[in-house]
Amino acid sequence: MSRILAIDFGGKRTGIATTDPLQIIASPLITVNTSELMDYLSNYIGEEQVSELVVGQPIRHDGSFSPIEKEILIFIDKFTKKHPEINIHRVNEMYSSKDAMKALIESGVKKNKRKDKKLLDSTAATILLQEFLYK
C-alpha cells in the first residue's frame, strides 16, 4: 500500500506527517522551511509511494479563511500540476496547533523542547492526519 502525507502549511515553516504503508498509524515526519516544501515532497514521493496529501485549511471561528489560505491554494495548484496522481484532501486546522501543544504536554515533552516550533508544526500535521484517518 501507499502512504498518506499531511502538511500544516505555514508562512515560514511547514510541518509534515506521514502514515505507515498500511495507513494505520500517523507519525510526525519533519518540519521544513516552506520555501523548500515542494522540493522536499517531490524527493519524498520519489522514494516512497504516496497516494494522498492532506492539507490543513485555516478556517476562523466566523467561517472565513485566514490570509495564509491564498498561499496554500497556490501551493496546491503547483503540487497538483507536478503530482497529478496524488489526491488532495483538506482538513479544518482551526485547533491543530493548540491540540498539538496539548498532546506534547500530555506526552511528557519537557518545556524547553516544547518551545521548538518545528516539533509543534510536525505534531500539528500529525493531528491533521489522524483526523483525516479516523473520519
trRosetta pair geometry for C-beta under 8 A, 3 or more apart (Angstrom, degrees):
i j d omega theta_ij theta_ji phi_ij phi_ji
1 21 5.1 134 72 161 83 79
1 22 5.7 98 48 -105 139 37
1 23 6.2 -94 139 -10 140 101
1 49 7.8 -179 130 97 34 128
2 21 6.8 -47 -124 -146 9 73
2 23 7.8 31 81 -53 52 110
2 48 7.9 119 -155 151 76 81
2 49 4.0 -104 -115 127 91 99
2 50 5.7 150 173 -116 112 11
2 51 4.0 113 86 -22 140 102
2 52 7.8 133 106 5 114 74
3 18 5.2 -1 179 -170 131 104
3 19 5.2 174 -152 62 73 79
3 20 7.2 -128 -108 133 91 11
3 21 6.0 -60 -63 -96 78 50
3 23 7.2 165 -132 -79 37 77
3 48 5.6 -2 17 152 135 123
3 49 6.5 132 11 85 80 61
3 50 5.1 -40 71 -102 89 69
3 51 7.4 156 65 14 37 76
4 18 7.1 157 80 -153 47 55
4 19 4.6 41 42 6 86 123
4 23 5.7 67 -4 -122 110 103
4 50 7.2 116 -105 -154 22 79
4 51 6.7 -45 -83 62 70 81
4 52 4.3 -11 -124 68 93 107
4 53 7.5 -177 -166 -81 67 26
4 54 6.5 45 164 -15 108 105
4 129 6.6 149 110 -147 108 106
4 132 7.2 -148 149 106 145 135
4 133 7.4 165 65 -76 150 96
5 16 6.3 -21 -168 -165 105 98
5 17 7.1 149 -160 80 55 49
5 18 5.3 -23 -103 -99 68 78
5 29 7.5 -29 -133 -6 92 154
5 41 7.2 144 130 -131 168 101
5 44 7.4 96 -87 115 145 141
5 50 5.6 -3 -14 -145 109 131
5 52 7.3 -177 33 95 61 60
5 53 5.2 -12 71 -115 97 72
5 54 7.0 -164 100 26 47 74
5 129 7.8 -83 174 -98 23 125
6 16 7.2 152 80 -155 51 49
6 17 4.6 -9 57 58 100 98
6 18 7.6 -168 19 -74 72 34
6 26 7.3 9 12 -148 132 121
6 53 7.4 149 -94 -168 35 52
6 54 3.9 -21 -107 69 88 108
6 55 7.5 -172 -154 -70 61 29
6 56 7.6 75 177 -42 96 81
6 91 7.6 -18 -141 27 119 136
6 125 4.8 158 105 -179 95 83
6 126 7.2 147 67 -86 129 23
6 128 4.7 175 174 93 137 107
6 129 3.6 -143 -5 -66 145 94
6 132 6.6 -178 -89 11 127 139
7 14 5.3 0 -169 174 109 114
7 15 6.8 152 -156 81 54 53
7 16 5.4 -17 -101 -100 77 71
7 17 7.9 -172 -76 21 34 70
7 37 7.3 70 -143 -155 147 126
7 53 7.1 1 0 -175 104 98
7 54 7.3 169 20 86 58 60
7 55 5.6 -6 58 -113 96 68
7 56 6.9 -113 98 4 58 89
7 125 5.7 -26 -132 -123 22 120
7 128 7.9 -47 65 75 24 151
8 14 6.5 168 78 -161 54 61
8 15 4.1 7 46 52 109 105
8 16 8.0 -141 22 -62 72 32
8 56 5.1 43 -119 -11 58 144
8 93 6.5 142 -128 -141 87 145
8 96 6.0 -164 -117 127 124 145
8 97 7.6 132 -174 -68 142 82
8 121 5.5 -164 80 -166 122 72
8 122 7.8 -159 30 -90 119 20
8 124 4.1 66 -92 103 167 109
8 125 4.2 -122 -10 -67 97 76
8 128 6.1 169 -72 -9 89 138
9 14 5.1 -10 -119 -119 46 109
9 34 6.9 79 -160 -120 73 117
9 37 7.8 32 -120 -120 85 165
9 55 6.5 18 -22 -160 120 93
9 56 6.1 -157 19 52 82 99
9 68 6.7 167 110 156 102 121
9 71 7.2 -175 152 105 128 103
9 72 5.0 136 79 -101 159 97
9 75 6.5 -175 -127 41 144 162
10 13 4.9 7 68 68 132 57
10 14 5.5 -170 27 -80 78 55
10 15 7.5 60 -9 -5 115 78
10 34 6.0 -137 78 -59 64 126
10 68 7.2 -43 -135 -145 37 151
10 121 6.4 -76 -11 -124 138 126
11 34 6.5 -125 152 10 17 158
11 68 6.2 -109 -56 -110 87 112
11 71 7.1 104 -101 42 68 170
12 33 6.9 -59 168 -141 61 72
12 34 6.1 163 143 4 11 112
13 31 5.2 21 176 171 118 110
13 32 7.0 161 -153 84 71 29
13 33 6.2 -58 -102 -108 62 39
13 34 6.2 -139 -98 -34 8 85
13 117 6.4 129 41 124 155 113
13 118 6.4 -115 -169 -98 152 69
13 121 5.3 -107 121 -66 116 170
14 31 6.8 172 84 -154 37 67
14 32 5.9 -19 60 62 88 78
14 33 7.8 36 16 136 83 13
14 34 4.8 103 -26 -94 104 77
14 37 5.0 32 38 -96 148 126
14 121 6.8 165 167 172 15 131
14 125 7.9 75 164 -72 68 131
15 28 7.2 -56 -174 -140 106 96
15 30 8.0 -175 -151 101 51 37
15 31 4.8 -30 -99 -100 63 91
15 118 7.5 148 -95 -165 88 49
15 120 7.5 -110 -71 104 142 49
15 121 3.0 -174 -54 145 110 77
15 122 4.1 -156 -153 -71 101 36
15 123 7.0 -68 -163 29 152 41
15 124 5.3 112 54 57 155 91
15 125 3.8 -157 117 -19 99 115
15 126 7.9 -76 149 -12 123 72
16 28 7.8 99 87 -167 51 60
16 29 4.5 -53 108 63 93 117
16 30 5.3 2 54 60 110 70
16 31 6.9 173 14 -90 75 37
16 32 6.7 19 -9 4 121 100
16 40 7.5 -143 -30 124 159 132
16 41 7.7 -168 -115 -83 142 87
16 122 6.4 -23 50 -119 47 85
16 125 5.5 -124 -124 160 8 171
17 26 5.6 34 155 -179 127 95
17 27 6.4 175 -160 88 88 32
17 28 5.4 -59 -104 -107 87 38
17 29 5.6 165 -120 -4 24 90
17 122 6.3 130 -69 -174 79 70
17 125 3.9 174 -11 119 99 98
17 126 4.0 162 -110 -78 148 59
17 128 7.1 157 34 57 132 89
17 129 4.5 -127 97 -7 128 141
18 26 7.4 173 93 -146 25 59
18 27 6.3 -24 65 62 70 81
18 29 4.7 68 -4 -64 103 125
18 48 7.8 9 -152 125 147 163
18 129 7.5 -134 -83 -121 6 164
19 22 7.7 -118 149 71 109 47
19 23 4.6 39 139 -122 154 51
19 24 7.0 129 -171 37 108 36
19 25 6.3 137 -153 73 69 46
19 26 5.6 -41 -91 -90 73 60
19 27 7.6 123 -114 15 26 77
19 129 6.7 -167 -56 175 86 129
19 133 7.0 133 -92 -84 129 133
20 23 7.0 -131 70 -45 65 20
20 24 5.8 -23 51 45 116 83
20 25 4.9 45 -7 48 112 96
20 27 7.6 64 -48 1 78 116
21 49 7.4 56 -127 61 99 106
23 133 6.9 -177 169 -123 86 111
24 133 8.0 111 -153 -168 20 140
26 126 5.1 141 138 -159 107 76
26 129 4.0 160 -138 107 135 118
26 130 4.7 -133 40 -65 149 74
26 133 6.0 -152 -43 -6 118 144
27 126 6.4 -26 -170 -117 12 120
28 119 7.7 16 -167 -151 166 56
28 122 3.7 77 -157 143 112 110
28 123 5.7 -34 -78 -74 129 51
28 125 6.8 105 -121 66 71 102
28 126 4.9 -63 -65 -48 69 126
29 122 6.4 -147 49 -148 50 115
29 125 7.6 -64 25 99 90 140
30 40 7.5 -130 87 -175 134 141
30 122 6.2 -157 107 -100 6 132
31 117 7.6 -178 159 116 166 71
31 118 3.8 -165 54 -153 142 80
31 119 7.5 -92 -13 -43 136 23
31 121 4.4 89 -114 79 127 123
31 122 4.8 -109 -50 -45 90 97
32 36 5.1 -112 166 85 115 105
32 37 5.7 150 90 -88 121 60
32 40 4.8 -120 -78 -28 173 164
33 36 4.7 69 67 15 91 105
33 37 7.5 -123 98 -40 47 73
34 37 5.2 -13 -154 -27 45 121
36 39 5.4 -62 -168 49 66 112
36 40 5.6 69 136 -29 88 106
37 40 5.8 -61 -147 37 28 110
37 41 6.2 21 161 -15 67 109
37 75 7.1 -10 95 -142 141 129
38 41 5.9 -57 -146 39 29 108
38 42 6.2 29 157 -19 65 109
38 75 7.4 -152 -67 -147 99 87
38 78 6.4 -50 -103 123 138 126
38 79 6.8 -144 -116 -85 92 79
38 82 7.1 97 -164 24 111 166
39 42 5.8 -56 -145 37 29 111
39 43 6.4 28 157 -17 64 107
40 43 5.9 -60 -152 38 29 109
40 44 6.2 26 153 -18 65 109
41 44 5.6 -56 -144 38 32 111
41 45 6.0 30 158 -18 67 108
41 53 7.9 33 -153 -112 136 135
41 79 7.1 -17 101 -125 155 111
41 83 7.8 -94 134 -19 114 151
42 45 5.8 -55 -142 39 28 109
42 46 6.4 35 153 -24 61 106
42 82 6.6 -65 -92 153 113 137
42 83 7.4 -156 -102 -54 74 117
43 46 5.5 -56 -153 32 31 116
43 47 6.7 15 155 -8 64 109
44 47 6.0 -69 -154 43 32 102
44 48 5.8 -25 169 31 73 110
44 50 7.2 55 121 -36 96 140
45 48 6.7 -71 -116 64 26 73
45 50 5.0 -79 -115 29 84 127
45 83 6.2 -58 -179 -113 173 140
45 86 7.2 -74 -125 -58 138 142
50 53 7.1 46 158 -63 122 83
50 86 6.0 7 115 -113 98 123
51 86 6.5 172 -177 -127 23 69
51 87 6.6 10 152 21 72 98
52 86 6.6 162 -101 -170 15 81
52 87 5.0 -27 -111 69 74 96
52 88 7.8 154 -162 -89 64 20
52 89 6.2 8 -174 -1 111 114
53 79 7.0 -94 78 154 168 145
53 83 7.9 86 -22 97 138 137
53 86 5.4 52 -13 151 106 122
53 87 7.2 179 26 87 68 46
53 88 5.3 -23 71 -108 97 66
53 89 7.2 173 87 25 46 71
54 89 4.9 -27 -107 73 70 101
54 90 7.7 145 -161 -102 62 15
54 91 5.5 16 -177 -5 109 120
54 128 5.7 172 127 137 122 105
54 129 5.7 153 53 -98 145 64
54 132 4.6 -99 -109 -49 150 161
55 72 6.3 142 164 -170 126 113
55 75 7.8 167 -136 96 142 118
55 76 6.3 -107 9 -84 174 110
55 88 6.2 -5 2 -166 117 99
55 89 7.2 160 21 80 70 47
55 90 5.7 -35 72 -104 85 65
55 91 7.5 159 76 23 35 76
56 72 7.7 -107 79 -124 69 146
56 90 7.6 52 173 -158 10 68
56 91 6.0 -48 -109 72 50 83
56 92 7.8 14 -159 154 70 13
56 93 3.3 33 -164 -50 114 141
56 96 6.1 -72 -123 -4 137 161
56 124 7.6 -2 -69 144 153 105
56 125 7.6 -105 -34 -107 118 62
56 128 5.1 -91 -77 -105 93 150
57 65 7.4 -72 176 -121 84 104
57 69 7.1 42 -157 -114 68 105
57 72 7.5 166 -111 125 54 161
57 90 4.3 52 -45 179 124 111
57 91 6.4 171 12 72 91 28
57 92 5.6 -48 68 -95 99 42
57 93 6.1 155 52 3 40 90
58 65 6.0 87 85 -164 80 73
58 66 3.6 -52 130 27 129 120
58 68 5.5 63 15 64 157 106
58 69 5.6 -135 52 -61 100 89
58 72 7.4 163 6 -17 103 149
58 93 5.7 -38 -84 62 56 108
58 94 7.6 120 -151 -83 45 50
59 63 6.6 -21 -172 -144 105 33
59 64 7.5 150 -154 81 62 27
59 65 6.2 -48 -101 -100 53 59
59 66 7.7 -108 -63 -12 10 85
59 92 5.2 -43 26 -136 124 96
59 93 7.6 133 19 43 74 60
59 94 5.5 -49 71 -67 83 100
60 63 7.0 -38 73 32 75 18
60 64 5.0 -7 41 65 119 77
60 65 7.0 179 -3 -110 91 8
60 66 6.1 130 -52 -60 95 74
60 94 7.5 136 -114 -119 17 99
61 94 7.5 106 -69 -149 59 129
65 69 3.8 -13 164 -15 130 160
66 69 5.8 132 67 -24 63 93
67 70 6.5 -31 180 12 58 108
68 71 5.4 -52 -165 39 59 112
68 72 6.1 64 138 -26 79 102
69 72 5.3 -53 -146 36 37 116
69 73 6.3 39 156 -22 68 102
70 73 5.9 -53 -151 33 29 110
70 74 6.7 30 150 -17 62 104
71 74 5.6 -52 -151 35 36 113
71 75 6.4 38 150 -19 66 104
72 75 5.6 -53 -150 36 33 113
72 76 6.3 34 152 -21 67 104
73 76 5.6 -49 -143 35 33 112
73 77 6.4 38 155 -22 63 103
74 77 5.8 -53 -152 33 30 113
74 78 6.6 25 153 -13 64 107
75 78 5.9 -61 -151 40 31 107
75 79 6.0 30 154 -20 68 110
76 79 5.6 -55 -141 39 30 112
76 80 6.1 32 159 -22 65 107
76 88 5.9 91 -150 -155 107 161
77 80 6.0 -55 -146 34 25 110
77 81 6.6 24 155 -17 60 107
78 81 5.9 -58 -152 36 31 111
78 82 6.3 19 155 -10 66 111
79 82 5.9 -66 -148 44 30 104
79 83 5.8 -32 173 38 71 105
79 86 7.6 -68 155 74 102 125
79 88 7.2 111 98 -84 124 127
80 83 7.0 -77 -122 66 20 66
80 84 6.1 55 176 -99 64 62
80 88 6.5 -60 -80 -23 102 136
81 84 7.0 7 -135 -60 18 91
83 86 4.5 6 139 16 114 118
89 132 6.1 110 106 -134 141 129
91 128 4.9 144 81 -162 137 91
91 131 5.4 128 -169 93 139 123
91 132 5.3 -95 -68 -66 140 95
93 96 4.2 -39 -162 -6 82 131
93 97 7.9 58 163 -18 99 78
93 124 7.2 60 -159 170 113 110
93 128 5.9 -20 -99 -91 97 117
95 98 4.7 -62 -166 52 77 115
95 99 5.1 80 131 -27 93 103
96 99 5.8 -57 -141 41 26 109
96 100 6.1 32 156 -26 63 106
96 124 4.2 85 144 -163 103 95
96 125 7.9 64 174 -59 135 27
96 127 5.1 165 -145 83 82 125
96 128 5.6 2 -119 -56 138 91
97 100 5.4 -49 -145 32 31 116
97 101 6.6 33 155 -19 63 101
97 120 6.4 41 -148 165 85 111
97 124 5.0 -12 -84 -97 55 136
98 101 6.0 -52 -152 33 30 109
98 102 6.6 30 149 -17 63 107
99 102 5.5 -53 -148 38 35 114
99 103 6.3 38 152 -22 66 104
99 124 7.5 113 68 -118 87 70
99 127 5.1 132 102 -148 123 159
100 103 5.6 -53 -148 35 31 112
100 104 6.5 31 153 -19 64 104
100 120 5.4 110 121 -162 130 67
100 121 7.9 75 160 -72 169 12
100 123 3.9 125 -156 108 107 105
100 124 4.1 -66 -45 -69 147 69
100 126 7.6 114 -112 51 101 93
100 127 5.6 -121 -71 -13 81 135
101 104 5.7 -53 -149 35 32 111
101 105 6.4 33 153 -19 65 104
101 114 6.8 79 -142 -168 79 117
101 120 6.3 7 -74 -128 77 110
102 105 5.8 -54 -149 36 31 111
102 106 6.2 25 156 -14 66 111
103 106 5.8 -58 -141 43 29 108
103 107 6.0 21 160 -15 65 112
103 123 6.1 -173 77 178 125 125
103 127 6.9 -165 -15 -74 149 115
104 107 6.0 -61 -142 41 26 105
104 109 4.3 -49 -178 39 86 137
104 113 7.8 -153 -176 106 122 97
104 114 5.1 137 130 -112 138 101
104 119 6.9 90 -110 136 140 115
104 120 7.1 -62 -28 -97 150 71
104 123 6.0 -31 -57 -126 103 175
105 109 7.0 -72 -76 50 25 87
105 114 7.0 36 -70 -101 70 150
109 113 5.0 -114 177 89 97 122
109 114 5.4 122 113 -65 113 89
109 119 7.4 166 -167 155 155 146
110 113 4.8 86 63 10 82 106
110 114 7.1 -148 97 -11 40 89
111 114 5.6 -55 -147 32 33 114
111 115 7.1 42 153 -29 62 97
112 115 5.9 -42 -161 16 36 117
113 116 5.8 -36 -173 7 49 116
113 119 6.5 33 162 1 83 172
114 119 7.1 -112 -123 89 34 133
114 120 7.2 72 -169 -67 63 101
116 119 4.3 67 92 5 107 110
116 120 7.0 169 95 -10 58 85
117 120 5.4 -55 -150 39 41 115
117 121 6.1 43 153 -23 72 105
118 121 5.8 -53 -146 35 30 111
118 122 6.5 22 160 -10 65 106
119 122 6.3 -59 -146 41 28 102
119 123 6.2 27 155 -18 64 112
120 123 5.7 -61 -147 40 28 111
120 124 6.3 32 154 -23 65 105
121 124 5.7 -50 -147 32 30 112
121 125 6.7 32 152 -18 62 102
122 125 5.5 -47 -150 34 37 115
122 126 6.6 43 148 -23 63 101
123 126 5.4 -49 -152 32 36 116
123 127 6.7 40 149 -21 65 100
124 127 5.6 -49 -151 32 35 113
124 128 6.7 38 149 -18 64 101
125 128 5.6 -51 -152 34 36 114
125 129 6.4 35 150 -19 66 106
126 129 5.6 -55 -149 37 33 112
126 130 6.3 36 152 -20 66 103
127 130 5.7 -49 -145 35 32 112
127 131 6.4 37 153 -21 63 103
128 131 5.7 -54 -152 34 30 114
128 132 6.5 30 151 -18 64 105
129 132 5.6 -53 -150 35 34 112
129 133 6.2 32 154 -19 67 107
130 133 5.7 -56 -144 38 32 111
130 134 6.0 2 167 3 68 115
131 134 6.6 -73 -138 49 21 91
131 135 6.9 49 157 -58 59 88
132 135 6.3 -32 -159 -17 29 113
